[in-house]
């Protein structure tokens, strides 16, 4: 994804902060302490999560939902999960550290730490079989890091999310330079939310390097769902985004991309049925 999408992911969070939009409408969750993590840079936090294991779901892949930044939370997936209830698929939604009802990390933020959080969460829930990651926005970066090192991942559905090769170091540095002057005002207007979002933005250059250091598994299925309403209207940015997605789709035999008509960045809210259809299609191919 391009400068257009990075502005979408980072700039949107900052605009939400400046407007003092805080968390609302979160789904009821069960708190699970995350421990036993060896990452020295980012101490683990207690994460809120909710898992649903329908009767007869043994052997089916677990659908794991990863939300984005800002005022995002596991509640963003509420309608998608409701529509999946009749499918018999187990689902797991959680609030990333510093979001929703989860505690904030201590120490420096790292995308690697987020992947370790997810690994620990699956361990806490006893999820040993295949998982399909469904990632929105910045959650796509978390999904990429996790999938590169965990062979339980059977596929990823990118919901208007960062795809491999989209967050270049140049884009990350440019975005950080663009938004850094606003940080003082953000801390004043929404100090608690700023404690989560600003470190993530400050880590963008390192996150870009971390993403560049991992390879998306060549045979791992991917479905990219794109919003029809582009967040920014910059033609150059749109062209860059299109090129990044085309490169990714062309890099493997089991990758597809489509635009979901009538949707904005939060496709899972604008057209949850489209997200459900993508999940079911991938899950049917993975059941065993």
N, C-alpha and C positions, 0 to 999 in steps of 0.2 A: 504494500500500500504506500501511497504517496504522501507528499506534504499535505494534500487535501485530507487524507484519512488521519494522519498524525495530528493535524489541527483538530480534527473531529474528536480524537481520543483524548488529547491533552487539553486543547482549548475549551472543549465543551465542559470538562471537569472544572476548569478555572472559572468559566462563566457561571456554572452552577454555584461555585463557592461565592463569587461576588454577589450573586443574587440571594445568598443565604438560604439556598435550598438544601435542607437536611433530609435525613432518612425518613421515609414514610411507607406505610403499607407493607411492612416486612412479613413474610410468612412465618408461622410458628415453627420453631426449630428446637433441636436437642443439642445441648452443649457438650462437646467432647474436648477434653484437654489434650493438646498435642505435645508430646514429649519424646525424648530419646533421639533428638535430631542433632547431627554432628556439625551442622553449619556454624562456624565460629563468628561469622559476620552479622548474622541476623538471628537473634534469639527467638525461639518459637513462641507463639501466642496460643491462647485457648481459642479454638474456633467453634463457631456454631454451625451445626449441620443437621440435615434431615434425610433419612434414608427410608425408602419404601420398597419392601420386598413382597410382591404379590404372591399368593399361593401358586405353586407350579412354575415359578420363575427360575428354578435351578437350571443351570446350563445356558441361560440367556445372558448376553452382555449387560453389564451395569451401565446405565446412562449417567454420566457425571457432568454436571452443569457448572460452568466457570463464568462468572459475571465480569463486568468491566470496572472502570474506575469512577471516582467522584461519589455521587450519591447512589451508586449501584449496589445491589445486594442479591442474595439468593431469591428474594421475592420477585425479581424481574422474570423468573421462570415459572411463576405460579400457574399461569394459564396453560403453558405448554405441558407442565407436569400433570395438570388435571386432565388434559386431553389424552395423555399417555396412559392413564390409569387402566383403561380397558385393554391395553395391549399386552398386559402380563409382564412387561419389562420392569426390572428393578431400576429405581432412579435414586440419585444422590445429589443434593444441592447443598452448597455451603457458602458461608460468608468469608471471603478472603480476609486475611489479617488486616485490621484497621477499618474494615467495612461492616456495615450492618451491625450485628450483635457480637462480632468477633473482637477479641482484644487486638491492640496494635502490637507490632513487633518491637523489640528493643534493639539498639545498635543500628548499624547501617542497613538500609533496604537493599535487597538483591533479588533479581528474578529467579536465581537458583534457589534462594530460600523459599520462594513461593512453590516451586516444584517439590521441594522437600516437604513443605506443609501438606501438599496433596498426597504424597507418598505415605506420610504418617497418618493422614486421615483415612486412606484406604486400609491401612494396616489396622487402625483402631476399629473399623467396621468389619474387618475380616473379609474384605473383597479380594479374593485370590484369582478369580477368573478374568475373562476379557472385559475391557471397559471401552466405551465410546465416549469421547470427550466432545461436549457441545459448548463452544466458547464464543463469547460476545466481546467485541471491541478489544481492549487490552488483554482480555482473557485468552486471546489467540496466542499471545507471547508466552503465557504460562503453559498453555497446551503444547506448544512447540518444544519447550525445554523439557517438559515431562515426557513427552512421547519419544524424544531422542534417547532416553536412557531406561525406559520401562517397557518391556515387551508385552505387558498386559494390554497396551493400547491397541485396539483393533480398528480404529478409524477416528477421524475428527470431522465434526461439522463446524465450519467457521461461519458464524452469524455476523456479517458485516464486521469482521474481525481482522486483526493483523495476521497476515499470511507470511510464510517463509520468504525471506528476501525483500520484505517491504520496509522494514525499519533500518535503513542504512545509517552508518555512522555520521555521514554528512547531514542527513535529515534530522537525526537525533540532536546533533550539536546546534543546528539552526533553530530547532524548536525550543531548546533550552535557552538559547540566547534571546529568542523572541519573547518568552514568557517570564524569564527571571525578573525583569523590572517590575512585574506586577505582584511578586511574592509578598512584599511588605503589606500591601493593601489586602491581599488575600488573608494573611495572618490576622489582620485587624478585623476583617468582616466575618470570617468563619474560622476561628483559631483551631478548633478541634478537628474539623475536616481537613484543614490545611496541613495538620501534622501527618496525615496519611498521603494526601495527593502530592504535596510538594516534594517529599523525598523520592517518590516514584518518578516524578518528572526530572528531578536532579540526577537520577540514576540512568536516564535515557541513553547517554553515550555508552555506559558500561553494559546496559541491557542490550544495546545494538551489537556490541562486541560478543557478548555471550550468545546471542542468537546466531551470529555469523559463524560461531565456533561449532555449532551443531548442525547435523544434516538431517533433513526430513527423510525418514525411511522410504526408499524408492517404491516399495510395493504397498505402503500403507494407504488405504483409501482416504480420500478427502472430498468433502462437499463444501463448496464455497457459496454461501447465499449472500447476495449483494442487495443493498437497498436501492430502490428506484430513485429516491430523492437524495441527491448528492449533497453532503453537508455544506461544502463550499462550492462555489461556482467557477473557480479558477480553471480555465481550460488546460493550462499546462499541468496543473496538479492532477486533474482528472486523467489526462493522458499518461502520466507517470503511474497512477494507480492501476489503470488498465494494463499497462505493460508489465507491472509486477505480478498481477494476477495471471496474466497470460503465460509468463515465464514459469510460474509455479504449476499451473495446470498442464503445461506442456512437458513438465519434468517427470511425469509418471503416468502409467497406464490406467490408474484407477482414481483419477481426479476429475471432478466436474465443477463447473461454475454456472450460476444462473442468477438473474435479477428478479427479485420478488416485487411484482407490480403493486403500486399503491403504498409502499412502505418507506419509512425513514430509517434512521440508524437503529432504532429499537425494533427490529423486525419481529422479535418474539412477542411483542405487544401489539404491533400493527397487524400482523398476520400469523398468529401462533400455529395455525393449521399447516402453513408452509414449512415451518420448522419441524413440526411433528412428522410430516410426510418425509422429510429428509432423514430424520432419525430412524423412522420405521424402515425406510428403504435400505439404509446401511445395516440396521440390526438384522433384517431378514437374511442378508448375505453373510452375516457373522454367526448366526445361531448354530450351535452344535451340541 
